Each structure stands twice: as C-alpha cells, then as structure tokens.
C-alpha cells in the first residue's frame, strides 16, 4: 500500500474500530477512528485534504450511515467511502452505492478481505490524485499568464487591440482594458468568469466554445465581425484560435478584438459617394450614347466610312462605361443590403431557361453550341427572381465571351444533398491556377492576350458572389487553361420544398 495514507473508520462498535485500526496499521496506514456520524464528519472537516478512504458503518444509532454518506457527498464527492454492513442489510449497501459509495464489505470479514478492498480503494484514490495533478499541470501555463505581473502583462494591457484568453473550461483567465472597452463590459465581469456569465455577444461565445472542442489539428483560427452597443453602433473584428500544447492538446483559446467602426464608416461613405457619382453620370452618358446611335443610324446625315468607324468605337466605349455604372450601382445596392429585396419560392429551371433563351442569339453569332439540361423534378429554392437572373446572365455571358467560335457552353441543374446545384461550363480559354484565388475580387480581370480585346468591368463575378452569399449559398470554380471553365452554384432548398 502507498505510504502516508489516512483511513477514517466511522463505527459505533469499539471492537470494529480497534480491529480495523490494528489490521490496517500493520500495512503502514494511519487510522483515525470516530464512534458516531457527527464525530466522523468533524474529522473530515478538520482534515479534508488528508483523508484517503472512509470505512462507514451503515447501522449506527443517532445519525445513520446513509445520512453521513449524504453529508460526505456534499462536502467532497471525490472521497472514497466503503460501507460496512451485515449480511441482512446488503440491500442497504447497494442503495448506498447508488448514492455514491465506492464499495461495501459485509460483516463479519477477515483481515485479508479488509486489506484487499482497502487496497483497491487506495489504488483508485491514487489514480484520482494523479489525474487531478495532471489536469492542474495542463492548465498551469494559461493560469500563470492570468496572475503573473510581468512585462508581457504590461504589454498586453497597453495594446490597442482587445485580448481575451480562456482556459479549457471556458473560464476567462486573461483580458485587457481594450477588450473591456470594446465589449462594453467591466474587466471584473470578464476576468475569472465563464463565457456564459460574461454577457458576451452570442456569436463570439459560440465561436470560442467551438475552438475549445475542435478535434481537427488543421483548425487554426476563425475571423468574424460583431456589432456591440445598445444601438449596435460599434463594429468589431474578432480572431479566435485554440491554444495547443506540445502534443496537440487544447489548453484554451485566444481571441483578439479589433475596432473597425471607423473602417465601416469610411466604407459607407465610399459606397454612398460611388452611388451618387454613378447615378449622376448615368443620365448624361446615356444621352451621349443615344445621340451616337442617332448619328450612326444616319438620321442626321450621311457619314464617311472613317467617321462611322470612329463613332462606332466611341459608342462601344460609351456602352462599356454604362455597363460599369450599372455594375457600380449594383455593388452599392449589395453593400447597402438592398440588392436582394423580395425572396419567394422559386423554380430555378424556369429562370435559367429564360436566360438561356435570351443569350441564344449572342451564342449563335459566335457559332457556339449553347445547351441547358435539367431533370423534370427539381426542388424549389427561396430566392429573389431578378437576382437569380442576374447571376446566370453574368455566368452564361462570360462563358460565351471567353469561348472561341465553334465552342460549346452548357448549363446543368440538379440536386446535391440539401442543395440545388447549377453549373455553367464552357470549352473556353480557361483560367490560370494563380488567378483562380482572386477571380471573385472586385475589379480583378485576368490579363492575357486572349482577354485583351474582351470588354468588361471586373465587377461581374464579385457581384455574383455577393448575391449568392446573400442567399446563403456558395459558388466555386474549376478551370484548366485551353480546356475550359466550370462555375458551380449551390442554393439551399426551400424549407418546405414543393416538387414540380
């Protein structure tokens, strides 16, 4: 048996107390005896850290063994209690074990039986202590950060960004004044409290809890935007990442908060300025385009061949400028949350068929085979009809533009899991691998000898992705140079789908 072990015997019979003390003392145990329940509880209170195993008689006058067991469970649930009972009261022993007793031994018992059951309990107690020690050791580094008055603490307190550090149990062990200011919460309401006690934004608490439970070793961090304050006037960007030890175990999490309210305000001013300027430019440029059309139609007189070439080029550039203005206005609507205004149960097949019919003439001019195929039964989606037409007009138009004469463009529609999937594929010039990651960026255009003569604003795919995101969908692209491109769009099915 281990050294320095303390056994508490609570029994009203002197012969039982003496017998247990004599047997266990020979094995190096320190035995403490109590003749009733009250005396036994006082012994536990006076030395809570030193009691390893308790031998408790169930049948005692005054406070019964069951009552003593209830008090022990309240005081320290980790204490191991072996109940002593007669053969006639085995049922009581079983009931005691249901209440948390570790084991029982019936009277009369032999010295060896007592040694075996106590040794087993002490081994369990040793494992408990080792587990508790290891748990404290794993948490030691993060808890040291919370209490250490060091240069690191001073630096963190002086940081402009907010910092929140949680241990593996979700208790905040470190925060700085910037975090308190940004979250509108006193530091005393953060430090030492659990996440559900701090009144943090719900989405932030959820992200921190997920980072503490994640099993994937490739999981690094999550960035999100938060709105705080009574009128949600403060905008924060939060970066949350798990903290791992040398063997990959999660010790806690770190969250860095940045106040981006001024950036949001600047972005709003920029969007409003762009919307105002483009709105004011559209009318005069449209008037110029109309006048050029009148002249090119020779309604103002005959034109020489050279004049017609110059005016045609000017009209083409004017049309390009009008397209840019339209895209900028659409972008402003998206950023203001006004692009997707009316969602309804929608059959995507009808929308795509309409767009394909409108694009057929453009495809025939380039001798491109434009095809659309879909099964007869496709689930509805919840979407804005005009926005859906805009998505597929852009994707199919791009496919036609970037596919050489005699090529093929085909659109497919189907279902994949809980999503409706639409794909637009072509046999066009394709996209380089290094350009794929930026294809949805604003104003980004792939620059090659093949695309130099193709007019575009670089906003189309950015607008498409924004509309898809607004419908809780996703868009992906696969491409290979000289082999073609495929854009796949996924939209969640209508909650109560109707099959047509």
N, C-alpha and C positions, 0 to 999 in steps of 0.2 A: 504493500500500500504506500501511497505518497507520504512524505514527511510533512509535519506541521498541519495535520488535518484535524478539524474540530467536529466532534459529533455531539449533538444535543439529544438527550434522551428525556422525553416527557412521559412519565408513567406514575400513577398513584401508588404502585406496589414497590416497596423498598427492595424486595428480593430481585425484581426485574431490573431496577436501576443499577443495583450492585452487580448483578450478573453481567449485564451489557457492558458496564464500565470495566470489569475485570477482563472480559474476553477481548474487548477492543483495545484496551490499554496495552496488552501484550503485543499487539501488532503496530504499536507506535502512535496510536491515535490519542488525542486529548479529548476526554469525555466530560461533558457538562451535563449535570442532572437537574431535572425540575420535577417536583412532585405533583404539580397540577398545571392546568392550561394557562392560568394567569401568570404564574411564575415563569413558564416556558416562553410566553410572549415577551415578558420583560427581559429575559436573557437575549432574545433575538433583537430587541430594540437597542440593547446596550452594546451589542457587537454584531451589527448587520453584515459587515464585510468578512467576518471570521467564521461564520457557521457554514460548514460544507454539506452536512447531511443531518436530517432530523428524524429520529425514531419516535413515533407518536402513537400512544395507546388510544384507541377509539372509545373504549368503555371506561370513562373516568367520572367520578362524582363532580358536581359543580358544572364547570364549563366542559362540555363534551369534546371528544376529539374532532368531531365534524365541525363544531364551532371554531375550535383552534385552527383547523385547516382553512376555513373561510378567512380568518384574520391573516394567516400567513400568506395566502394568495393575494390579499390586498396589499400587504406590506412589501413583499418581494416575490413575484411569480416565478423567479428563476430558482428559488430554493427547492432542493430535492427532499421530499417527505416520504418516508417509508412508514406505513401504518402497521401497528401491531394489533392483531385481532385473534379471538378464539375461533375454533372450528365452527361454532354455532353461529358466528356472525360474519361469515365470508361474504354474504350479500352486502353487508355494510362496507366491507373493504372494497368491493367492486364499485359501490357508489362513491366511495372516497376517491378512487382513481378517476372516475368520471369528473370529479371536481378539481382534479389537478395533482393528486398524489402520484409519486413516481412508481411505487411498487408496494406490496404488502407481504408480511410474514405472519403465519398463524402460530398461535401458542398451542402446545409447547414446541420449542425449536431447539436444535442442537447448536453448539458453538460454531461448528463448520457452516451450518446453514446461515447463521447470522453473518459470519465473515464473508461468505460468497455474495450475499445480497448487498452488504455494505460496500464491498469492493467494487461491485458493478455500479453502484450509485456514485462512488468516488471517481471511477473512470469517466462516467457521464459528466460529473462536475468539472473534471479536468478539461474535458473537451469544451464545455461551456466557457470556461475561463480563457482557453486558448482562442476560441472563436471571437470572444469579446476583445481580447488583446489585439488580434489581427484586424478586427474592424476599426478599432481606435487608431492603429498604426496606419491603415489605409487613408483615414481621414485627417491624419495629423498635419500633413503639409498644407492643406487648404485652411484648416483651423488656425494654424500658426500665422498664415497671412492675415487672418482677421484680427488677431490680437497683437501682432508684432508692431512695435513702434519703431519703424526703421525708415531708411531712405526711400525704399520702394513705396511705403505707405504715404510718405510725404509727396512723392512724385504723382501718385495716383490721385491724391486729394487736390493737386494743383492742375490736373488735366482738364481741358475744356470739354472733352467727351465724358459721358457718364459711364460708369463701370459697375456691374453687378456680378458677384461671384456667389454661386450656390454650391453647397455640398451635395453628395449623392442622394440625400433625403429630401432635397428641395428647400433647405433652410439657407437663407441669405447670410453668408459669413463675411462678406466684404461689400461695401458700397462707398461711393464718394459723393461729395456735395453736388457735383454736376448731375449725377443720377437723380438725387433728391429734387433738385430744381426742375429738371426736365419732366419728371414723372409727377410733379406736384404732390410729393409725399415727404414728410419729415424723415430724417435719417433714422430716428428712433423707431419709426414704423416699418423700416426695411431691415435694418441690421438685427440678426438673431431671430427673425420671424420666418415662418414658412410662406411659400408662394401664395397659398390660399388665404393668408392673413394680411397681405400687404396691399390689397386693392389695386393690383397692377392691371393694365389693360389685358382683357381676357386672351387675346390672340398672342400676347407676349408670354403670359403664363403657360399657355398651351405649348408654345414652341420650346420653352425651357424644359418643361416636363418631358417632351418628346426627346430632346437631346440627352436627357439623363437615362432614358430607357433604350436608346438605339443600340442595336447589336452589330450593325454593319460597320466594319472597320474603315471603309472608304468614306463614311459620312464625315464631312468636315465642318461646315457651318451653314446657317440659314440667315438670309437677309430679308427684312420686311419693313414696310412703312406703317407707322402708327399715328393715330390722331389722339391727342390728350387735351385736357382742359374742359371747362364747363361747356364751351361752345365749339369744342374740337378745333381751336384756333392754332394749336401747336402741332407741328408735324415732326416726327422723329423717324430716323432710320436705325433699326436695331440689327446688330450682327451677333448671333448666338452660336456658340460652338462648345462641344463637350471637351472636358479636360481628362486626359488619359495618363495612366502611369506607364512605367517602362514595359509592362507586359500587356498593355492594351486595355486594362480595366478602367471603367469610367469612374473618376474621382469626384466629378462635379461638372459645372458648366460656367462659362464666362460670357457675359453679354456686354457689348459696347454700344452705347447710345449716342447718336449724333443729331443735333438740332438742324433740320433742313427747312425750317419755316421760311427763312429768307430766300432760299432757292425756289421754294414753291411760289412765293410772291413774285419773284423775278420771272419764273416760267409763266405765271398767269399774265403778267404784264406783256411778256413777249407774245403770247398767244393772242391777247386782245389787240396788240399792235398789228400783228400779221393779219388778223381777221379784218381789222379796219382798213389797212392799206390794200389788201387784195379785193375787198368789197368795193373800194373807191376806184380801183384800177379796172375792174371788170367792165363797167359800163363804157368808158372811153375806148378801151381796146376792142370791145365787141363792135362799137360803132366803126372803128377803123377797118375791122375785118369785113363788115357789111359793105363799106364803101369799096374796098378792094374787090369784093365779089361783083359789085355793080360794074366796075370798070372792066374786070376780066370777062364778064358776060357781054362786053361791047355795047352796053346800054348808054355809055357816054361817048361813044365814037369808036372808030376802028383803032387797032393797036398794031404796031410793028411787031415782028417776031421777037426782037430783043426786048421791047417793052413788056411783052406778055411773059417772057421768061423771068424778068426782074420782079414783076408784080406777083407772079405765081410763087416765087421764092419768098417774097415778103408776106404773102397770105399764109404760106406754110409756117413761117416763123411766128406769125400772129396767132395761128391756131395752137401752136406749141405753147405760147405764152398763156393763152386762155386755158389750156389743159393744166398748166402749172397753177394758175389762180384757182381753178376748181379743186385741185388736189390740196392746196394750202387751206382753202375754206373747209374742205372735208376734214383735214387734220385738226383744224381749230375746233370743229364740232365734236370730234372724238375726244380731244383733251378737255373740252367743257362738259363732256358726258351727254351731248345732245345728238350724237350721230344715230344711236340705236334708240328710237323713241317708242316704237309700237311693236311688241312681240306678240305673236299669235301661233297657234298650232299650224305648222306649215309642211307641205309635201315638197321636199327638196327636188324631186324629179321634175315637177312642173316648172320650177324656177330655172333649173339647168336647161331644160328643153327650150324654154323661151330664149335664153341667152344664146344657145347653140344656133337656133333659127336666125337670130339677128346677126350672128357672126358668120353665117354660112357664105354670104356674098363676099366678104373680105377673104375668106379661105379660098373660095373659087378663083378669085383674082390672082392668087399665087399658086393655083393648081395644087392646093393642099387638101388631102382627104380628111375631112372633119367628121368624126363619128361619136355617138353617145349611146351607151348601153346601160340598162338598169333592170333589175328583176321586177316582176309585177307587184310584189309586196314589199314595201319599204316603210319603216316606222316614221311617224311624224317627228319633227323637231320643234322646239319653241324658239322662234326667231323672227326678226324684222325682215319683211319681204324685200324692201328696197336695198337693205344692207347685203342680203344674200345675192341679189342680182349684181351688186357692185363687186362682190368678191369674185364671182365666176366670170363676169365681164373682164375683169383685170387679168385673171389667170389664163383664160382662153385667148384673150387678145395678145398677151405676152407670148403664149405658145405659138401663135400664128406668126407674130413678128420675128421671133428668133428661130423659126424653122424655114430652111431654104425651100425654093419652089420644088414641087413634086413630093414633098414630105408628107408626114401624117401626124394628126393631132387627134387623140381620143380621150373621151371623158367616161369614167365608170362610176357607178354608185352602188353601194351595198351597205351591209351592217357588219360591225366588228365588236363583239361583246355588248356593252351598254351604249355604244356609239353608232351613229350613222357616218359612214366614211365615203367621201367623194375624192376622186383622184383625177388630175389633169396631166396627161403625159404627152410627150412630143418626141419627134426624131430630129430635134434641132441641134444647135451648135454646142449645147451643154454649158456647164459652169465648172470652172477650176475648183479643186478642193480647197485652196486657200481663200477663195471668195465665198464659199458656202456659209461660213460662220457670220458673215456681215450682210448677207443678202436681204435681210429684213430691216437693216438700218435706214434711217431717214437720209434721203439724198444720195444714197450709195448706188452707183451703177458700175457694172462690170465693164472694164475698158479693154476691148480687143479690136483687132482690125475688122472683125465681122460686125461688131456692135456700134462702130463709129458712126455709121450713117443712119442708125435707128434712133428716132426722136423719142425722148422720154424724160420724165421729171425726177426719177429716183425716189418717188414717194409712194408709188402704187403698192408695192409689197408691204411697206410699212403700214399703210392704211389697211390693207387686207389683214395683217396680223392683229392690228388693234381691234378690228371688228370681230375677228374670230375670238380673241380674248374676252371681249365684252359679252360674247355668247357662251362663255365658259368652255370653249372648245380649244383645239390645238391644231397647229399646222407644221408640217415637216417637208423637207425637200431632199431628193436624191438625184444626183446628176453625174454624168461622165462626159468628158469632152468628146465632141463629134459623135456621141451616141444618144444624146437626148436628156430630158429632164422630166421628173415626176414630182408634182406637188400634191400632197395628201392632206385633206382637211377632215377633222373629226368634230362632230357636234353631238352632245348628249341627247338621247332620245327623250321625247315628251314624257312627262311623269305618268300620265295615263294614256299610253300610246293607242292610236287608232290605226289599224292596218287597212290600207286602201288597195 
